[in-house]
Amino acid sequence: MTINFNYPLSRQLIEFCRQHQITIAVAESCSGGYLSQSLTAIPGSSDVFDCGFITYSNTAKIHCLNVDPSELQEHGAVSEPVAAAMARGTLMNSNADITLSVTGIAGPTGGNDEKPIGTVWFGLAQRDPELLETQCQIFSSGRKHIQRKASQFALEWLITRCYQLKTT
């Protein structure tokens, strides 16, 4: 599948999911609802978009997504294990076939040498066949820019994974 960047990614995802009866859900931290908003802006998205969790605080990640507090303490909220746990927790707490999580540092503060501003971890979980993947991206700074780029990357990954699900 070729992603058409001249056609809104969210619309491409919603239409593909509708055509192939795939349901999706997301968990967002640093993107603060930007991804959910881009999906729900598409008329008829309720056919395939089950839910979006905005778990900005660690407490919300623990209570809403069942993220293990020890993972947060050991690795921090912006980490591969937490992104994976968020995606898995979203899958467990939704009716979705595929879920995606976003956790990162949008700035303008909070970064360090190990995790600079713009570091964003993504998790993707799939129900059948069972799958759990993670990816890390580092986007150039500017809070809104990072949120937009993280959401764009998430949409691209979801489109790719949904296509792979239906062609394998």
CYANA upper distance limits for C-alpha pairs under 8 A (distance plus 0.5 A):
  1 MET  CA    160 THR  CA      7.95
  1 MET  CA    163 TYR  CA      7.34
  3 ILE  CA      9 LEU  CA      8.29
  3 ILE  CA    156 GLU  CA      8.02
  3 ILE  CA    159 ILE  CA      8.38
  4 ASN  CA      8 PRO  CA      8.37
  4 ASN  CA      9 LEU  CA      8.03
  5 PHE  CA      9 LEU  CA      7.39
  7 TYR  CA     11 ARG  CA      7.90
  7 TYR  CA     12 GLN  CA      7.61
  8 PRO  CA     12 GLN  CA      6.88
  9 LEU  CA     13 LEU  CA      6.66
  9 LEU  CA    152 GLN  CA      7.96
  9 LEU  CA    155 LEU  CA      6.73
  9 LEU  CA    156 GLU  CA      7.51
 10 SER  CA     14 ILE  CA      6.64
 10 SER  CA     38 SER  CA      6.62
 10 SER  CA     39 LEU  CA      5.87
 10 SER  CA     42 ILE  CA      7.78
 10 SER  CA    155 LEU  CA      6.98
 11 ARG  CA     15 GLU  CA      6.47
 11 ARG  CA     39 LEU  CA      7.93
 11 ARG  CA     42 ILE  CA      6.68
 12 GLN  CA     16 PHE  CA      6.54
 12 GLN  CA    159 ILE  CA      8.04
 13 LEU  CA     17 CYS  CA      6.52
 13 LEU  CA    155 LEU  CA      7.65
 13 LEU  CA    158 LEU  CA      7.78
 13 LEU  CA    159 ILE  CA      5.94
 14 ILE  CA     18 ARG  CA      6.52
 14 ILE  CA     39 LEU  CA      7.78
 14 ILE  CA     42 ILE  CA      8.00
 14 ILE  CA     45 SER  CA      6.57
 14 ILE  CA     48 VAL  CA      7.27
 14 ILE  CA     49 PHE  CA      8.30
 15 GLU  CA     19 GLN  CA      6.57
 16 PHE  CA     20 HIS  CA      6.67
 16 PHE  CA    159 ILE  CA      8.37
 16 PHE  CA    162 CYS  CA      8.38
 16 PHE  CA    163 TYR  CA      8.48
 17 CYS  CA     21 GLN  CA      5.99
 17 CYS  CA     22 ILE  CA      5.15
 17 CYS  CA     23 THR  CA      7.09
 17 CYS  CA     48 VAL  CA      6.81
 17 CYS  CA    162 CYS  CA      7.76
 18 ARG  CA     22 ILE  CA      7.02
 18 ARG  CA     47 ASP  CA      7.22
 18 ARG  CA     48 VAL  CA      6.57
 20 HIS  CA    166 LYS  CA      7.88
 21 GLN  CA     48 VAL  CA      7.73
 22 ILE  CA     48 VAL  CA      6.84
 22 ILE  CA     96 ALA  CA      8.16
 22 ILE  CA     97 ASP  CA      6.63
 22 ILE  CA     98 ILE  CA      8.14
 22 ILE  CA    162 CYS  CA      8.04
 23 THR  CA     47 ASP  CA      8.32
 23 THR  CA     48 VAL  CA      4.93
 23 THR  CA     49 PHE  CA      6.31
 23 THR  CA     50 ASP  CA      6.92
 23 THR  CA     95 ASN  CA      7.92
 23 THR  CA     96 ALA  CA      5.20
 23 THR  CA     97 ASP  CA      5.67
 23 THR  CA     98 ILE  CA      7.07
 24 ILE  CA     48 VAL  CA      6.64
 24 ILE  CA     49 PHE  CA      5.58
 24 ILE  CA     50 ASP  CA      6.39
 24 ILE  CA     51 CYS  CA      8.08
 24 ILE  CA     96 ALA  CA      5.24
 24 ILE  CA     97 ASP  CA      6.41
 24 ILE  CA     98 ILE  CA      5.52
 24 ILE  CA     99 THR  CA      6.05
 25 ALA  CA     49 PHE  CA      6.42
 25 ALA  CA     50 ASP  CA      5.87
 25 ALA  CA     51 CYS  CA      5.46
 25 ALA  CA     52 GLY  CA      6.12
 25 ALA  CA     90 THR  CA      7.41
 25 ALA  CA     91 LEU  CA      8.05
 25 ALA  CA     94 SER  CA      7.57
 25 ALA  CA     96 ALA  CA      6.21
 25 ALA  CA     98 ILE  CA      7.19
 25 ALA  CA     99 THR  CA      5.32
 25 ALA  CA    100 LEU  CA      7.21
 26 VAL  CA     35 LEU  CA      8.44
 26 VAL  CA     36 SER  CA      7.65
 26 VAL  CA     51 CYS  CA      7.14
 26 VAL  CA     52 GLY  CA      5.26
 26 VAL  CA     53 PHE  CA      6.74
 26 VAL  CA     87 ALA  CA      8.00
 26 VAL  CA     90 THR  CA      7.21
 26 VAL  CA     99 THR  CA      5.84
 26 VAL  CA    100 LEU  CA      5.35
 26 VAL  CA    101 SER  CA      6.13
 27 ALA  CA     52 GLY  CA      6.15
 27 ALA  CA     53 PHE  CA      5.00
 27 ALA  CA     54 ILE  CA      6.33
 27 ALA  CA     55 THR  CA      7.31
 27 ALA  CA     86 MET  CA      7.07
 27 ALA  CA     87 ALA  CA      7.35
 27 ALA  CA     90 THR  CA      6.91
 27 ALA  CA     99 THR  CA      8.25
 27 ALA  CA    100 LEU  CA      6.86
 27 ALA  CA    101 SER  CA      5.05
 27 ALA  CA    102 VAL  CA      6.85
 28 GLU  CA     32 GLY  CA      6.42
 28 GLU  CA     33 GLY  CA      6.77
 28 GLU  CA     35 LEU  CA      8.11
 28 GLU  CA     52 GLY  CA      7.96
 28 GLU  CA     53 PHE  CA      6.59
 28 GLU  CA     54 ILE  CA      5.29
 28 GLU  CA     55 THR  CA      6.48
 28 GLU  CA     56 TYR  CA      7.65
 28 GLU  CA    101 SER  CA      6.24
 28 GLU  CA    102 VAL  CA      5.40
 28 GLU  CA    103 THR  CA      6.92
 29 SER  CA     33 GLY  CA      8.35
 29 SER  CA     54 ILE  CA      6.37
 29 SER  CA     55 THR  CA      5.76
 29 SER  CA     56 TYR  CA      4.93
 29 SER  CA     57 SER  CA      8.14
 29 SER  CA    102 VAL  CA      6.42
 29 SER  CA    103 THR  CA      5.44
 29 SER  CA    104 GLY  CA      7.53
 30 CYS  CA     56 TYR  CA      7.29
 30 CYS  CA    102 VAL  CA      7.31
 30 CYS  CA    103 THR  CA      5.89
 30 CYS  CA    104 GLY  CA      5.75
 30 CYS  CA    105 ILE  CA      6.77
 30 CYS  CA    106 ALA  CA      6.50
 30 CYS  CA    147 GLN  CA      7.29
 31 SER  CA     35 LEU  CA      7.30
 31 SER  CA    102 VAL  CA      7.43
 31 SER  CA    103 THR  CA      8.07
 31 SER  CA    106 ALA  CA      8.35
 31 SER  CA    146 ILE  CA      8.47
 31 SER  CA    147 GLN  CA      5.23
 31 SER  CA    148 ARG  CA      8.07
 31 SER  CA    150 ALA  CA      7.42
 31 SER  CA    151 SER  CA      7.37
 32 GLY  CA     54 ILE  CA      6.61
 32 GLY  CA     56 TYR  CA      7.44
 32 GLY  CA    147 GLN  CA      8.33
 33 GLY  CA     37 GLN  CA      6.47
 33 GLY  CA     52 GLY  CA      8.25
 33 GLY  CA     54 ILE  CA      6.54
 34 TYR  CA     38 SER  CA      6.73
 34 TYR  CA    147 GLN  CA      7.50
 34 TYR  CA    148 ARG  CA      7.78
 34 TYR  CA    151 SER  CA      7.19
 35 LEU  CA     39 LEU  CA      6.92
 35 LEU  CA    151 SER  CA      5.60
 35 LEU  CA    154 ALA  CA      8.31
 35 LEU  CA    155 LEU  CA      8.40
 36 SER  CA     40 THR  CA      6.60
 36 SER  CA     52 GLY  CA      6.38
 37 GLN  CA     41 ALA  CA      6.45
 38 SER  CA     42 ILE  CA      7.81
 39 LEU  CA     45 SER  CA      7.16
 39 LEU  CA     49 PHE  CA      8.00
 40 THR  CA     45 SER  CA      6.20
 40 THR  CA     46 SER  CA      7.88
 40 THR  CA     49 PHE  CA      8.13
 41 ALA  CA     45 SER  CA      8.18
 45 SER  CA     49 PHE  CA      6.16
 46 SER  CA     50 ASP  CA      7.27
 49 PHE  CA     96 ALA  CA      8.32
 50 ASP  CA     94 SER  CA      7.35
 50 ASP  CA     95 ASN  CA      7.04
 50 ASP  CA     96 ALA  CA      6.61
 51 CYS  CA     94 SER  CA      7.51
 53 PHE  CA     64 CYS  CA      8.22
 53 PHE  CA     90 THR  CA      8.17
 55 THR  CA     60 ALA  CA      5.45
 55 THR  CA     61 LYS  CA      5.78
 55 THR  CA     64 CYS  CA      7.89
 56 TYR  CA     60 ALA  CA      7.17
 56 TYR  CA     61 LYS  CA      7.89
 57 SER  CA     61 LYS  CA      6.97
 58 ASN  CA     62 ILE  CA      6.76
 58 ASN  CA     72 LEU  CA      7.82
 58 ASN  CA     77 ALA  CA      7.44
 59 THR  CA     63 HIS  CA      6.63
 60 ALA  CA     64 CYS  CA      5.99
 60 ALA  CA     65 LEU  CA      7.95
 61 LYS  CA     65 LEU  CA      5.75
 61 LYS  CA     66 ASN  CA      7.12
 61 LYS  CA     67 VAL  CA      6.15
 61 LYS  CA     86 MET  CA      7.61
 62 ILE  CA     66 ASN  CA      5.26
 62 ILE  CA     67 VAL  CA      5.02
 62 ILE  CA     68 ASP  CA      6.81
 62 ILE  CA     69 PRO  CA      6.95
 63 HIS  CA     67 VAL  CA      8.06
 64 CYS  CA     89 GLY  CA      8.35
 65 LEU  CA     85 ALA  CA      8.16
 65 LEU  CA     86 MET  CA      6.39
 65 LEU  CA     88 ARG  CA      8.41
 65 LEU  CA     89 GLY  CA      4.84
 65 LEU  CA     90 THR  CA      6.43
 65 LEU  CA     93 ASN  CA      7.59
 66 ASN  CA     85 ALA  CA      8.15
 66 ASN  CA     86 MET  CA      8.24
 66 ASN  CA     89 GLY  CA      6.24
 67 VAL  CA     71 GLU  CA      7.89
 67 VAL  CA     72 LEU  CA      8.20
 67 VAL  CA     82 VAL  CA      7.43
 67 VAL  CA     85 ALA  CA      6.07
 67 VAL  CA     86 MET  CA      6.85
 67 VAL  CA     89 GLY  CA      7.44
 68 ASP  CA     72 LEU  CA      7.34
 68 ASP  CA     85 ALA  CA      8.32
 69 PRO  CA     73 GLN  CA      6.70
 70 SER  CA     74 GLU  CA      6.38
 71 GLU  CA     75 HIS  CA      6.17
 71 GLU  CA     76 GLY  CA      7.54
 71 GLU  CA     81 PRO  CA      7.27
 71 GLU  CA     82 VAL  CA      7.02
 72 LEU  CA     76 GLY  CA      5.05
 72 LEU  CA     77 ALA  CA      5.89
 72 LEU  CA     82 VAL  CA      7.15
 75 HIS  CA     79 SER  CA      6.50
 75 HIS  CA     81 PRO  CA      7.82
 75 HIS  CA     82 VAL  CA      8.14
 76 GLY  CA     82 VAL  CA      8.03
 77 ALA  CA     82 VAL  CA      6.45
 77 ALA  CA     83 ALA  CA      8.42
 77 ALA  CA    103 THR  CA      7.39
 77 ALA  CA    104 GLY  CA      8.11
 78 VAL  CA     82 VAL  CA      7.39
 78 VAL  CA     83 ALA  CA      7.88
 78 VAL  CA    103 THR  CA      6.04
 78 VAL  CA    104 GLY  CA      5.54
 78 VAL  CA    105 ILE  CA      7.59
 78 VAL  CA    115 LYS  CA      8.49
 78 VAL  CA    119 THR  CA      8.20
 78 VAL  CA    120 VAL  CA      7.38
 78 VAL  CA    121 TRP  CA      6.88
 79 SER  CA     83 ALA  CA      6.70
 79 SER  CA    103 THR  CA      8.19
 79 SER  CA    121 TRP  CA      6.65
 80 GLU  CA     84 ALA  CA      6.64
 80 GLU  CA    121 TRP  CA      6.64
 80 GLU  CA    122 PHE  CA      8.12
 80 GLU  CA    123 GLY  CA      8.16
 80 GLU  CA    134 THR  CA      6.97
 80 GLU  CA    135 GLN  CA      8.07
 80 GLU  CA    136 CYS  CA      8.15
 81 PRO  CA     85 ALA  CA      6.58
 82 VAL  CA     86 MET  CA      6.48
 83 ALA  CA     87 ALA  CA      6.80
 83 ALA  CA    101 SER  CA      6.48
 83 ALA  CA    102 VAL  CA      7.10
 83 ALA  CA    103 THR  CA      6.79
 83 ALA  CA    121 TRP  CA      6.41
 83 ALA  CA    122 PHE  CA      6.04
 83 ALA  CA    123 GLY  CA      5.29
 83 ALA  CA    134 THR  CA      7.47
 84 ALA  CA     88 ARG  CA      6.63
 84 ALA  CA    101 SER  CA      8.11
 84 ALA  CA    122 PHE  CA      8.03
 84 ALA  CA    123 GLY  CA      5.25
 84 ALA  CA    124 LEU  CA      7.51
 84 ALA  CA    125 ALA  CA      8.21
 84 ALA  CA    132 LEU  CA      7.45
 84 ALA  CA    133 GLU  CA      7.49
 84 ALA  CA    134 THR  CA      6.78
 85 ALA  CA     89 GLY  CA      6.35
 85 ALA  CA    123 GLY  CA      8.33
 86 MET  CA     90 THR  CA      6.56
 86 MET  CA    101 SER  CA      6.32
 86 MET  CA    123 GLY  CA      7.60
 87 ALA  CA     91 LEU  CA      6.79
 87 ALA  CA     99 THR  CA      6.25
 87 ALA  CA    100 LEU  CA      5.85
 87 ALA  CA    101 SER  CA      5.50
 87 ALA  CA    123 GLY  CA      5.77
 87 ALA  CA    124 LEU  CA      6.03
 87 ALA  CA    125 ALA  CA      5.93
 87 ALA  CA    132 LEU  CA      8.40
 88 ARG  CA     92 MET  CA      6.75
 88 ARG  CA     99 THR  CA      8.21
 88 ARG  CA    124 LEU  CA      8.31
 88 ARG  CA    125 ALA  CA      6.27
 88 ARG  CA    132 LEU  CA      7.99
 89 GLY  CA     93 ASN  CA      6.57
 90 THR  CA     94 SER  CA      6.49
 90 THR  CA     99 THR  CA      6.83
 90 THR  CA    100 LEU  CA      8.33
 90 THR  CA    101 SER  CA      8.44
 91 LEU  CA     95 ASN  CA      7.64
 91 LEU  CA     96 ALA  CA      6.77
 91 LEU  CA     97 ASP  CA      7.98
 91 LEU  CA     98 ILE  CA      7.56
 91 LEU  CA     99 THR  CA      6.37
 91 LEU  CA    125 ALA  CA      7.17
 91 LEU  CA    126 GLN  CA      7.92
 91 LEU  CA    127 ARG  CA      7.75
 96 ALA  CA    127 ARG  CA      8.30
 97 ASP  CA    126 GLN  CA      6.30
 97 ASP  CA    127 ARG  CA      5.75
 97 ASP  CA    128 ASP  CA      7.63
 98 ILE  CA    124 LEU  CA      7.67
 98 ILE  CA    125 ALA  CA      6.20
 98 ILE  CA    126 GLN  CA      4.91
 98 ILE  CA    127 ARG  CA      6.88
 98 ILE  CA    162 CYS  CA      8.39
 99 THR  CA    124 LEU  CA      6.11
 99 THR  CA    125 ALA  CA      5.71
 99 THR  CA    126 GLN  CA      6.94
100 LEU  CA    122 PHE  CA      7.43
100 LEU  CA    123 GLY  CA      5.97
100 LEU  CA    124 LEU  CA      4.93
100 LEU  CA    125 ALA  CA      6.97
100 LEU  CA    154 ALA  CA      7.72
100 LEU  CA    158 LEU  CA      7.93
101 SER  CA    122 PHE  CA      5.85
101 SER  CA    123 GLY  CA      5.40
101 SER  CA    124 LEU  CA      6.94
102 VAL  CA    120 VAL  CA      7.38
102 VAL  CA    121 TRP  CA      6.49
102 VAL  CA    122 PHE  CA      5.28
102 VAL  CA    123 GLY  CA      7.29
102 VAL  CA    150 ALA  CA      7.96
102 VAL  CA    154 ALA  CA      8.21
103 THR  CA    120 VAL  CA      6.16
103 THR  CA    121 TRP  CA      5.86
103 THR  CA    122 PHE  CA      7.03
104 GLY  CA    118 GLY  CA      7.49
104 GLY  CA    119 THR  CA      5.98
104 GLY  CA    120 VAL  CA      4.43
104 GLY  CA    121 TRP  CA      6.42
105 ILE  CA    110 GLY  CA      7.05
105 ILE  CA    111 GLY  CA      7.06
105 ILE  CA    115 LYS  CA      8.46
105 ILE  CA    116 PRO  CA      7.98
105 ILE  CA    117 ILE  CA      5.71
105 ILE  CA    118 GLY  CA      5.99
105 ILE  CA    119 THR  CA      6.13
105 ILE  CA    120 VAL  CA      6.89
106 ALA  CA    117 ILE  CA      6.48
106 ALA  CA    118 GLY  CA      6.04
106 ALA  CA    119 THR  CA      8.18
106 ALA  CA    141 SER  CA      7.92
106 ALA  CA    142 GLY  CA      7.71
106 ALA  CA    143 ARG  CA      5.34
106 ALA  CA    144 LYS  CA      8.20
106 ALA  CA    146 ILE  CA      6.23
106 ALA  CA    147 GLN  CA      7.17
107 GLY  CA    111 GLY  CA      7.57
107 GLY  CA    117 ILE  CA      5.99
107 GLY  CA    118 GLY  CA      7.66
107 GLY  CA    141 SER  CA      7.79
107 GLY  CA    142 GLY  CA      7.43
107 GLY  CA    143 ARG  CA      5.98
108 PRO  CA    117 ILE  CA      7.61
108 PRO  CA    141 SER  CA      8.23
108 PRO  CA    142 GLY  CA      7.41
108 PRO  CA    143 ARG  CA      6.88
109 THR  CA    117 ILE  CA      7.62
110 GLY  CA    116 PRO  CA      8.41
110 GLY  CA    117 ILE  CA      7.28
111 GLY  CA    115 LYS  CA      6.08
111 GLY  CA    116 PRO  CA      4.81
111 GLY  CA    117 ILE  CA      5.03
112 ASN  CA    116 PRO  CA      5.40
112 ASN  CA    117 ILE  CA      7.83
115 LYS  CA    119 THR  CA      6.51
117 ILE  CA    138 ILE  CA      8.47
117 ILE  CA    140 SER  CA      8.49
117 ILE  CA    141 SER  CA      6.92
118 GLY  CA    137 GLN  CA      8.36
118 GLY  CA    138 ILE  CA      5.54
118 GLY  CA    139 PHE  CA      5.15
118 GLY  CA    140 SER  CA      6.38
118 GLY  CA    141 SER  CA      6.18
118 GLY  CA    146 ILE  CA      6.57
119 THR  CA    136 CYS  CA      7.64
119 THR  CA    137 GLN  CA      6.49
119 THR  CA    138 ILE  CA      4.92
119 THR  CA    139 PHE  CA      7.05
120 VAL  CA    136 CYS  CA      6.20
120 VAL  CA    137 GLN  CA      5.87
120 VAL  CA    138 ILE  CA      6.58
120 VAL  CA    139 PHE  CA      8.20
120 VAL  CA    150 ALA  CA      7.61
121 TRP  CA    134 THR  CA      7.59
121 TRP  CA    135 GLN  CA      6.35
121 TRP  CA    136 CYS  CA      4.94
121 TRP  CA    137 GLN  CA      7.01
122 PHE  CA    134 THR  CA      5.96
122 PHE  CA    135 GLN  CA      5.74
122 PHE  CA    136 CYS  CA      6.68
122 PHE  CA    154 ALA  CA      7.98
123 GLY  CA    132 LEU  CA      7.73
123 GLY  CA    133 GLU  CA      6.24
123 GLY  CA    134 THR  CA      4.88
123 GLY  CA    135 GLN  CA      7.13
124 LEU  CA    131 LEU  CA      8.29
124 LEU  CA    132 LEU  CA      6.18
124 LEU  CA    133 GLU  CA      5.70
124 LEU  CA    134 THR  CA      6.71
125 ALA  CA    130 GLU  CA      8.01
125 ALA  CA    131 LEU  CA      6.00
125 ALA  CA    132 LEU  CA      4.98
125 ALA  CA    133 GLU  CA      7.07
126 GLN  CA    130 GLU  CA      5.88
126 GLN  CA    131 LEU  CA      5.43
126 GLN  CA    132 LEU  CA      7.01
127 ARG  CA    131 LEU  CA      7.35
139 PHE  CA    146 ILE  CA      6.40
139 PHE  CA    149 LYS  CA      7.52
139 PHE  CA    150 ALA  CA      8.30
140 SER  CA    145 HIS  CA      8.10
140 SER  CA    146 ILE  CA      7.27
141 SER  CA    145 HIS  CA      7.38
141 SER  CA    146 ILE  CA      6.79
142 GLY  CA    146 ILE  CA      6.55
143 ARG  CA    147 GLN  CA      6.78
144 LYS  CA    148 ARG  CA      6.60
145 HIS  CA    149 LYS  CA      6.51
146 ILE  CA    150 ALA  CA      6.40
147 GLN  CA    151 SER  CA      6.68
148 ARG  CA    152 GLN  CA      6.60
149 LYS  CA    153 PHE  CA      6.56
150 ALA  CA    154 ALA  CA      6.62
151 SER  CA    155 LEU  CA      6.69
152 GLN  CA    156 GLU  CA      6.72
153 PHE  CA    157 TRP  CA      6.64
154 ALA  CA    158 LEU  CA      6.60
155 LEU  CA    159 ILE  CA      6.58
156 GLU  CA    160 THR  CA      6.69
157 TRP  CA    161 ARG  CA      6.56
158 LEU  CA    162 CYS  CA      6.45
159 ILE  CA    163 TYR  CA      6.64
160 THR  CA    164 GLN  CA      6.70
161 ARG  CA    165 LEU  CA      6.55
162 CYS  CA    166 LYS  CA      6.95
163 TYR  CA    167 THR  CA      6.75
164 GLN  CA    168 THR  CA      6.50
